[in-house]
């Protein structure tokens, strides 16, 4: 992270009322959804967002009977996906989740392709560089290149940021109509992370229209006070969005100059080309619903 940045909020995960509502809608979906697996994943998602919770809190958050939650948690405990604190009896994510996360990162082609380009981009601009992918309305940072100024910086791989309030997320949502529709429909709200966060769906859609035209998304202190960013989408061999790469700077260094934004575009094109993309930026594709039995 950057020095002299006042962090009034903590990056969150989709374990909020909107997440529970989304899960509830999924339970009404195709019969192919296995209820026990769905509930186990929802428990993990809730713990991911709240860090530590009691059995009763988990049950209340997911609107499930405590006995149902207890049975699933016992299974998750046996596999190391959840741990129980001895002093408080509260539950938190277990070490097996980290192992799965590391396997995911190791097999993510985007992460390996972007590495050298991100280092070069950081050197050319003097900015920190993040690469992220979408996950249920949030952005997960899968690669982080620190600022090349030699200052001490926290590693950011694995942090999760609401997509609507960060440059990476806007770059992704602009090229992914399905994810944008999911983020703006139903009971899921655009959470306010700071006083600058865009929470009006119409305003967000208007901003994403601009992103599609320029290939660059921006945010000014919308996720964290004192932090600004710009990002560009990355395309894959199918021409669809595969992720996004962005520059992160303190508000004192905003706005970025033209040279930095040009370098960002050049890097996004180069990484997309290595991923086999026929063109950049990626074209927006609405995916058909999954086939049901």
N, C-alpha and C positions, 0 to 999 in steps of 0.2 A: 504494500500500500504506500501512499505518498505521505511525506512528512507534512506537518502543519495542516492536516485535514481534520476538521471536527466531525467525528462520526456520531451523529445524533441517533442513528438507527443501525440495526444489525441486518445484514442481508438475511432474507428469509427463504423459506421453502414453501411449496404449495400445500402446507398443512393448515388450512384456515377454513372458514365456513364455505368458501367457494369450492375448495377441494372436496369437502364432504358432500356438497351438493352435486358436484360433477360425478362423484362415485355413486351417489344415489341414482342419478340418471342412468349410469352404466348398468346398474343392477336390473333396470327395466329393459335392457337391450337383449341381444341374441341369447338363445339358450346355451350357446357355446361357452359363455362365461362360467367358470367353475367357482361357485360361491366361496368355498373355503380358501382358495388361492386368492381370490379378490379381496377377501377380508384380511388375509395375512399381509398382502401388499399395502392395503390401506393403513394397517397398524404401523408398518415400517415407515410409511410416508408421514404419518402423524408424529412419530418419534423423531423423524428427521427434522421436522419443523420446530418442535417444542423441546428437543434435547432430552428432557427427563420428565416422565409422567407416571402417576399412579394408575393402578388398574381401573379405578373408578373414573378417572379423568379420560383415559383412553376410550372407555365404554361410552361415556357421555358425548365425547367429541364425534364418535362414529355412529351414535344412536344404536348401540348394540347392547345386549344383555351382558353384564359382567361375567357370568358363567361362560358365555360364548367366547368372550375375549380371553378369559383365563385359559381355556383349552388351547386356543391358537398360540398364545404366548408361550405356553409350556413346550410346544413343538418348536417354536422359534428359538427358545432358550437352548434346547437340546442340540440345535444345529449352529449355535454361536451367532445367530442373526440378532439376538437381543440379549442384553445382560441385565441382571437385577442388582441394584446397589444394596449392600449388606446393611448399612446404617439406616437408610430411609425406606428401603423396600420398593423404591421407584424403579421404573424401567428406562433403559436407554438402548441405543443401537449397539450391537455387538461387533467384535473384530472380524467376523466373517463378511460383513458388509464392505469393509475396507478391502478385503481380498477380492471380492467381486468387482469393486470399483477399479482396482489396479489391473485386473484382467481386461476390463472394458477399455481402459486407457491404452493398454498394450496392443489391443487389437484394432484400435481406432486409426484408420488410414489417415484421416485428416490430421491427427496429432503428429504423425511422423512426417507428413508432407510439409507441414507449416513450420517446422522447427527452424531450419536454416533461414527461411524467408523472414520469420519473425525477429530473429536475431539481427538480421541486416536492417529491417525496418526500424527497430529500436535504436540502432547505431545512427541511422540517417536522420531520425527525427528527434532523438533524445527523450522519447516517451516510453512508458511501459506499454507492452503489447499483450492483449488478451485474445484468446480464441475460444469461442463458445458454441454450444449446440443447444437446441430447444429440448425441453423436457416438461411436458404438462403445463405449459404456460410460463415456465421459468427458463432462464438461461443457466446452463452449467458450464463453468469455465474449465476447459480441458487442457489448456496450455497457457503458460504465462511467462513472458520474457520481461525481466525487470528493466528499469531505466538503467542505461549504461553509465551512470554518474558515480558509481561506487558506493552509494549510500546503502544503508541496511534497509532491506525491504522484505515484507512478509510474503511467503509463497501463497499464490492465490488459486492454484489448481484445486478444483472441487467446490469452490464457493458457488452459491446459487443466488441469482438475482432475478426479481420479477421482470419478465420480458418487456412489459410496456414502459418501464422507466429506465432502461439503459440503452445505449447506442447499439450494442450487440443484439439485443432483443428486437429493437425496431428494424434493424437490417434483416433479421430473420423473418419477422412477421410480415414485412412488406412483400416478401417473396413466397410466403406460405399462407394462402387465403384460408385454408382449413384451420390452421392453428389460430389465426386471427379471429375467425368466426367463433371458435370455441372460447377464446378469451373474452369475447364481447357479448356472449349470449348466456341465457339461463341466469342462475343466481350468483355467478362469479363476478365479483366487482374488481375494478381497477384500483388496487390498494394505493393509498397515499403513503409514500415513504418519507417525503419531505414536503415542504410547502410548495415546491416547484414541480412535483409530480403531476403529469397529465392524467386526470381521472375521468375526463369526459370522452366517451367513445367517439363522438363526432370529431372532436379535436385531434384525437389520436389517428383516426382514419385520414384526416386531411394531411397530417404530418407524414404519414406513410405514403400518401400519393406523391409527395415531394421526393421521398426517398427513392421511389421507383424511377423517378425521372433523373435523379442525380447519381444514384448508386451509392450515396453516402448518407448515413443516419447520424444524428447528433443528440446529445443530451447534456443539459447544464444543471448540475446539482439535483437531478430528479431522483436518484437512488441514494446518494450520500452527499451531505452538505460539504462543499469544498472540493468536490470531484466532478470533472467533466470528461466527455469522451466523444469520439467519432468512430464509426465502424462501417465496414463494407461487407456485403454477402459473398460467400464462396459457393461456386457451382460445382456439381459433379458431372459424371459422364452422361447422365440423362438430361443435363441442362437444368436440373432442379437445385434448390438451395441445399447445401450440405453442412453449412455452418456459417460463422461470421468471424472476421478478424477486426480488431479495433485498437485505437490509441487511447490511453488514459492519462489525463494530466490534472494537476491542481487547478482550481478556478483562477488562480493568479496568472496562469499561463494560457488562459482561454481568451479569445478564440485562437485556434490553430492557424498557422499561415498556410498559404496556397501550396507551398512546396511540400508540407507535411501531408496535406490531403491528397496531393498528386501521388506521393510515395505510397500512401495507403491504397489508392486505386490500383497502382501498378502492381503492388504486392498481391492484392486480391485477384487480379487477372492472372498473375504468374502461378499462384497456388491452384486456382481453378483449372488452369491449363494442365498442370501436373496431375490433377484429379481426372483429366480426360474431358473436361467441359468443352462443348463445341462453341460456346459464346459466353460472354460476361456482359452485364450481370445476369444471374439466372432468371429464367422466365417463371412467372407464377403459374402453378399448376394445381387445379382442384382435383384431389384424388377421389375416385369413385368409392362408395361405401363398400365394406367387405362383404363378400358373398355369404349368405346364410344357408344352412342346410334346409 
